[in-house]
Amino acid sequence: MKNTPHINQLAEIADTILLPGDPKRAKMISEKFLEGSKCFNEVRGALGFTGLYKGKKISVMGTGMGIPSMGIYSYELINIFGVKNLIRIGTTGAMQKNINVRDIILAQSASANSSYASQFKLNGYFAPTADFGILEKAVQVCRGKNLPFHVGNVLTSDNFYTEDENQTASWSAMGVIGVEMETAGLYLNAARYGAKALSILTVSDHMILKEAEITSAEERETSFTDMIETALETAAGL
């Protein structure tokens, strides 16, 4: 077993891991969907579990909010614990009118207003993208389950609250379909350190249609079953 300042490994960590932001969601997935689940981490409340889904060993772990937190956990999972496939599951705000609350977004790529990529000292702009193989499997799962889904570019933002009232309109005009806070960091680490990644997101609110329904914190924690099952079915096929 291995240890870092953020992960005290208590049990095996699988090659494939689901990464919800909320540790309580990780615990719920472990209890509801995984057989023989064992907790592998409790440090800082970032609960992690490993179990079986349809015979496939899969881990799930809460990562917290924002690129800094995702950057830490994904770096350690890849480089210290040997995780190969990382699937973020979380929420997003829709940025196009044709997208509805509770639809699924598969993040093909991730734009960002973060400086996280600057550490890699690239002479230009790097476009963080999902692994096509995982993305392709997720699309097949969504189609097989007849789920409403969208594939495209998301915005990973450092700001949940912003003073820039025009930010949403500007990104939406560029065809960005959703905004969240972690995907670009995950994709950058996966690219740099030789792993594969995908973000599967549930639309929890709408940035353009302000009258659209907004999901509650309880719903986000417990009821996004379509997204969770899509991620698990995708992971099981890797």
C-alpha positions in Angstrom: 0.0 0.0 0.0 1.2 3.5 -0.8 0.6 6.9 0.8 0.7 10.5 -0.2 -0.3 13.7 1.7 -3.8 13.3 0.3 -4.4 9.6 -0.2 -3.7 7.0 2.6 -4.3 3.8 0.7 -6.3 1.4 2.8 -7.3 -1.0 0.0 -6.6 -1.7 -3.7 -7.2 1.1 -6.2 -8.5 -0.1 -9.6 -7.0 0.8 -13.0 -10.3 2.6 -13.8 -11.8 5.2 -11.5 -14.9 7.4 -11.4 -14.3 10.9 -10.0 -17.3 12.7 -8.6 -16.6 16.0 -6.9 -18.8 15.2 -3.9 -17.3 12.5 -1.6 -20.9 11.7 -0.5 -21.7 10.8 -4.1 -18.7 8.5 -4.1 -20.0 6.7 -1.0 -23.5 6.5 -2.5 -22.2 5.0 -5.8 -20.1 2.5 -3.7 -23.1 1.4 -1.7 -25.7 1.3 -4.5 -23.7 0.0 -7.5 -20.5 -1.8 -6.4 -20.2 -5.3 -5.1 -17.8 -6.1 -2.3 -16.8 -2.4 -2.0 -13.9 -1.5 0.3 -12.8 2.0 1.3 -9.3 2.9 0.2 -9.2 6.5 1.4 -10.6 8.7 4.1 -8.0 11.5 4.2 -9.6 15.0 4.2 -13.0 13.4 3.7 -12.1 12.6 0.1 -13.7 9.2 0.4 -12.6 6.5 -2.1 -13.9 3.0 -2.6 -13.1 0.0 -4.8 -15.6 -2.8 -5.8 -17.0 -4.8 -8.7 -19.5 -3.6 -11.3 -20.6 -6.5 -13.5 -17.4 -8.3 -12.7 -15.1 -5.3 -13.5 -13.0 -3.8 -10.7 -13.8 -0.1 -10.5 -12.9 2.6 -8.0 -14.7 5.8 -7.2 -13.4 8.8 -5.2 -14.5 12.3 -4.4 -12.2 15.0 -5.6 -13.6 18.3 -4.3 -14.1 21.4 -6.3 -12.0 23.2 -8.8 -8.9 22.5 -10.9 -6.4 22.7 -7.9 -8.2 19.8 -6.1 -8.7 17.8 -9.3 -5.1 18.5 -10.3 -3.8 17.0 -7.0 -5.9 13.9 -6.9 -5.6 13.0 -10.6 -1.8 13.6 -10.5 -1.4 11.2 -7.5 -3.9 8.6 -8.9 -2.0 8.5 -12.2 1.6 8.8 -11.1 1.6 7.2 -7.6 -1.2 4.6 -7.8 -1.1 3.7 -11.5 -4.6 4.5 -12.5 -5.1 4.4 -16.3 -8.7 5.5 -16.9 -10.2 8.5 -15.1 -13.9 9.4 -15.6 -15.1 12.5 -14.0 -18.8 12.6 -13.2 -20.3 15.8 -12.1 -22.6 18.7 -12.8 -22.5 21.5 -15.4 -24.4 24.6 -16.3 -25.8 24.5 -19.9 -24.6 27.2 -22.2 -26.8 26.5 -25.3 -30.5 26.8 -25.6 -31.0 23.4 -27.1 -29.7 21.7 -24.0 -32.1 20.9 -21.1 -31.7 20.4 -17.4 -30.8 16.8 -16.7 -29.4 16.2 -20.1 -26.0 14.5 -20.2 -22.9 16.3 -21.6 -19.9 14.3 -22.8 -16.9 16.7 -22.7 -15.0 16.2 -25.9 -12.7 19.1 -25.0 -12.3 21.7 -22.3 -11.5 25.3 -22.7 -10.5 27.2 -19.5 -9.9 30.5 -17.9 -7.4 28.9 -15.6 -3.6 29.3 -15.7 -3.1 25.6 -14.8 -1.6 24.7 -18.2 1.2 27.3 -17.8 3.2 24.9 -15.7 3.9 22.8 -18.8 5.7 25.7 -20.5 4.2 25.2 -23.9 4.9 27.8 -26.6 1.3 28.1 -27.6 -2.2 27.0 -26.6 -2.8 23.4 -25.8 -6.3 22.0 -26.3 -7.2 19.5 -23.6 -9.3 16.7 -25.0 -11.0 13.5 -23.9 -9.7 10.1 -24.8 -11.6 9.2 -28.0 -11.9 5.5 -27.0 -13.6 6.3 -23.7 -15.8 9.0 -25.4 -16.9 6.6 -28.1 -17.9 4.0 -25.5 -19.9 6.6 -23.6 -21.7 7.7 -26.7 -22.6 4.1 -27.4 -24.0 3.7 -23.9 -26.0 6.9 -24.1 -27.5 5.8 -27.5 -28.2 2.3 -26.1 -30.1 3.7 -23.2 -31.8 6.3 -25.4 -30.6 9.2 -23.2 -30.6 12.8 -24.2 -26.9 13.7 -24.6 -24.6 16.3 -26.2 -20.9 16.0 -27.2 -18.8 19.1 -27.3 -16.5 21.7 -25.8 -17.0 22.7 -22.1 -15.6 25.6 -20.2 -13.6 24.8 -17.1 -13.8 28.0 -15.0 -12.0 29.0 -11.8 -14.9 31.2 -10.9 -18.3 30.0 -9.6 -19.2 33.6 -8.9 -18.0 36.2 -11.4 -18.0 39.9 -11.7 -18.0 39.6 -15.5 -21.7 39.6 -16.6 -20.8 39.0 -20.3 -18.7 35.9 -19.6 -21.4 33.4 -20.4 -22.5 35.0 -23.6 -19.0 35.2 -24.9 -18.2 31.5 -24.4 -21.7 30.5 -25.6 -21.1 32.4 -28.8 -18.0 30.2 -29.4 -20.2 27.1 -29.2 -19.2 26.0 -25.7 -22.0 23.8 -24.4 -21.5 23.8 -20.6 -19.5 25.2 -17.8 -17.9 23.4 -14.8 -14.8 23.6 -12.7 -12.5 20.5 -13.1 -12.3 18.9 -16.6 -9.4 20.9 -18.1 -7.2 20.1 -15.2 -8.1 16.4 -15.5 -7.5 16.3 -19.3 -4.2 18.2 -18.9 -2.8 15.8 -16.4 -4.0 12.8 -18.3 -2.3 14.1 -21.5 1.0 14.9 -19.7 1.2 11.7 -17.7 -0.1 9.1 -20.1 -3.6 8.3 -18.8 -7.0 8.4 -20.5 -9.8 10.6 -19.3 -13.4 11.7 -19.9 -15.9 13.9 -18.2 -19.5 12.8 -18.1 -21.7 15.6 -16.8 -25.3 16.1 -15.9 -26.9 19.5 -16.6 -28.0 20.8 -13.2 -28.9 24.4 -14.2 -29.0 26.6 -17.3 -26.8 29.6 -17.8 -28.8 31.0 -20.7 -32.4 30.1 -19.9 -32.6 31.6 -16.4 -36.2 30.4 -16.1 -35.1 26.7 -16.5 -35.5 24.4 -13.5 -32.5 24.2 -11.1 -31.8 21.0 -9.4 -31.3 20.8 -5.6 -28.2 19.8 -3.8 -29.9 16.6 -2.7 -30.8 15.7 -6.3 -27.3 16.3 -7.4 -26.0 14.0 -4.6 -28.5 11.1 -5.0 -30.6 11.2 -8.2 -28.3 11.6 -11.2 -28.7 7.9 -12.0 -28.4 8.2 -15.8 -25.0 9.8 -15.6 -23.7 7.4 -13.0 -24.9 4.3 -14.9 -23.5 5.7 -18.1 -20.1 6.1 -16.4 -20.2 2.7 -14.9 -21.2 1.0 -18.2 -18.5 2.9 -19.9 -15.9 1.9 -17.3 -17.0 -1.7 -17.4 -16.2 -1.8 -21.2 -12.6 -0.5 -20.8 
